[in-house]
Amino acid sequence: MRDPQGAKATAAGGSRRAGAQPVSLLTVAVFSALLLIALIAVDAVTLSRHNPIATLSPHYYMALGNSLSFGYQPNLDFSSGFADDIVNDLRQANPNTKGQPVSTEIVNFACAGETTATMINGGCVGQFAHHGSYSGAQLQSALAFLRDPRYQGRVSPITLEIGANDVLVDFDAQTCAVGSGFDADLARMDSNLADIILPDLTKALTTAHGAQVGDLHLLNYYNPY
């Protein structure tokens, strides 16, 4: 026998399914487009407020060392050394935001005539002519700058050339003969570099969690003779 109640239920269910309106493809497309536009707008606002490039401005290149980093030239032009060339290249290489480059400035603490000993303790013979506005030892001034919260994570690269003046006094400029104090001066230079200067700079460029926030480059020398 047929169940009249079941038949009515089935008929009612069928009428509901038959009366449902399908969602058109155009509606789905429009809704998807609006959602995409909204997400892009949110991202744009977030980047404009927290732009990583803007966050890195200003950015600094630090030059440390003696007369080479200071920019000594035989023609007495002290503003066209290799450190000046590096910062000019960095300014051109940095990415742009809204057409404006990241501001890259040079911090040149180099002192003509500096030795590893005077870099640590002060007393550089050219201390009244260096580019950086600091007093005291070059190393301590550089470390104070790197540790300053205003500059942390903004200084890279750092170039360092130092040591020639430690041993130049041990060579005869006419004959290139090596003096008796060379071995002791070379050992002292090596100790100052390996035990004090490089560890202090490396530590200043390392966060409490062990992350390195800058690159330190130790440069080679040409033969001055």
C-alpha positions in Angstrom: 0.0 0.0 0.0 1.1 3.5 -0.7 1.8 5.8 2.3 -0.1 9.0 1.7 1.9 10.9 4.3 5.2 9.9 2.8 3.9 10.8 -0.6 3.0 14.3 0.7 6.4 14.7 2.3 8.2 13.7 -0.8 6.1 16.0 -2.9 6.8 18.9 -0.5 10.5 18.2 -0.5 10.5 18.1 -4.2 8.7 21.4 -4.4 11.3 23.0 -2.1 14.2 21.8 -4.2 12.5 22.9 -7.4 11.9 26.4 -6.0 15.6 27.1 -4.9 17.4 29.8 -7.0 20.9 28.8 -8.2 23.7 31.3 -7.6 24.9 32.8 -10.9 28.5 32.7 -12.0 28.4 36.4 -12.4 27.6 36.9 -8.7 30.5 34.6 -7.7 32.9 36.4 -10.0 31.9 39.9 -8.6 32.1 38.7 -5.0 35.5 37.2 -5.6 36.8 40.3 -7.3 35.6 42.5 -4.4 37.2 40.2 -1.9 40.5 40.3 -3.8 40.4 44.1 -4.0 39.8 44.4 -0.3 42.7 42.1 0.5 45.0 44.1 -1.7 43.9 47.3 -0.1 44.6 45.9 3.4 48.1 44.8 2.3 48.8 48.2 0.7 47.9 50.0 3.9 50.0 47.7 6.0 53.0 48.1 3.8 52.7 51.8 3.7 52.7 51.9 7.5 55.4 49.2 8.0 57.5 49.5 4.9 60.7 47.4 5.5 62.7 49.7 3.2 61.5 52.8 5.0 62.3 51.1 8.3 65.9 50.6 7.3 66.4 54.4 6.5 68.7 55.9 7.3 71.3 53.2 6.5 75.0 53.6 7.4 78.3 52.4 5.9 81.1 52.6 8.5 84.8 53.0 7.5 87.5 52.2 10.1 91.3 52.2 9.9 94.1 54.6 9.1 95.0 57.0 6.3 93.7 54.7 3.5 90.1 54.6 5.0 90.5 58.3 5.9 90.9 59.0 2.2 94.4 60.4 2.1 95.5 61.4 -1.4 98.8 62.8 -2.6 96.9 65.8 -4.0 95.5 66.5 -0.5 91.9 65.7 -1.7 90.6 63.8 1.4 87.0 63.4 0.2 87.6 61.0 -2.7 89.0 57.9 -1.1 87.8 54.3 -1.5 85.3 54.7 1.3 83.7 57.6 -0.6 83.4 55.3 -3.7 81.8 52.6 -1.6 79.1 54.8 -0.2 78.3 56.2 -3.6 77.9 52.7 -5.0 75.7 51.8 -2.1 73.4 54.7 -2.7 72.9 53.7 -6.3 72.4 50.0 -5.4 69.8 50.4 -2.6 66.2 49.6 -3.5 63.7 52.4 -3.9 60.4 53.1 -2.2 58.0 55.4 -4.0 60.8 56.5 -6.1 63.0 57.5 -3.2 66.2 55.5 -2.4 67.0 54.4 1.1 69.1 57.1 2.7 72.7 55.7 3.0 75.2 57.8 4.9 78.9 57.2 5.7 80.3 57.1 9.2 84.1 57.5 8.7 86.0 57.1 12.0 89.4 56.4 10.3 92.4 58.3 11.5 95.5 59.0 9.4 98.6 57.4 11.2 96.5 55.1 13.3 98.0 51.9 14.7 96.2 49.0 16.3 97.5 50.3 19.7 96.2 53.9 19.2 92.9 52.5 17.8 92.4 50.8 21.1 93.8 53.3 23.5 93.6 56.6 21.6 96.4 59.0 20.7 96.3 58.8 16.9 98.7 61.3 15.3 96.0 62.6 13.0 93.2 62.8 15.6 92.5 66.5 14.9 91.9 65.9 11.2 89.6 62.8 11.0 86.1 63.0 9.5 84.2 61.7 12.5 83.2 64.1 15.2 84.5 62.1 18.1 87.2 62.3 20.8 89.2 59.4 22.3 89.9 56.1 20.8 88.6 55.1 17.4 87.5 51.6 18.5 85.5 52.9 21.4 83.8 55.5 19.3 82.8 52.9 16.7 81.5 50.5 19.4 79.4 53.2 20.9 77.9 54.0 17.6 77.1 50.3 16.8 75.5 49.8 20.3 73.4 52.9 20.1 69.7 51.8 19.8 69.2 54.4 17.1 71.7 52.7 14.8 71.5 49.0 15.7 70.8 46.9 12.6 71.3 49.9 10.3 75.1 49.7 10.0 76.5 47.5 7.2 79.0 47.0 5.7 81.9 48.0 7.9 85.4 48.0 6.4 88.5 47.8 8.5 92.1 48.2 7.4 94.7 48.7 10.1 98.2 47.5 11.0 100.5 48.9 8.4 101.6 51.7 10.7 102.5 49.2 13.4 105.3 47.8 11.4 106.3 50.5 8.8 108.8 51.9 11.3 110.6 48.6 11.2 111.5 48.9 7.5 114.2 51.0 5.9 112.4 52.9 3.1 115.6 53.0 1.0 116.8 49.4 1.3 113.6 47.6 2.5 115.8 46.0 5.2 113.8 44.7 8.2 114.7 46.1 11.6 115.2 44.2 14.8 111.9 45.2 16.3 109.8 43.8 13.5 108.9 40.5 15.0 107.8 42.0 18.3 105.7 44.7 16.6 104.1 42.2 14.3 103.2 40.0 17.2 101.7 43.0 19.1 99.7 44.0 16.0 98.4 40.4 15.6 97.4 40.3 19.3 95.6 43.7 19.2 93.6 42.6 16.1 92.8 39.0 17.1 92.2 39.5 20.8 90.6 42.9 21.1 89.6 44.8 17.9 87.9 42.0 15.9 86.2 40.3 18.9 84.8 43.7 20.1 83.5 44.7 16.7 82.0 41.2 16.1 80.2 41.3 19.5 78.8 44.7 18.8 77.3 43.4 15.5 75.7 40.4 17.3 72.3 40.5 19.1 71.6 38.9 22.4 70.1 36.0 20.5 73.2 35.5 18.4 71.9 37.0 15.2 74.5 39.0 13.2 73.2 42.5 12.2 76.1 43.7 10.0 79.0 42.6 7.8 82.6 43.3 8.8 85.2 43.3 6.0 88.9 43.2 6.9 90.9 44.6 3.9 94.3 43.6 2.5 97.1 46.0 2.0 99.2 46.9 -1.1 103.0 47.0 -0.7 103.7 50.6 0.2 107.3 50.3 -1.1 
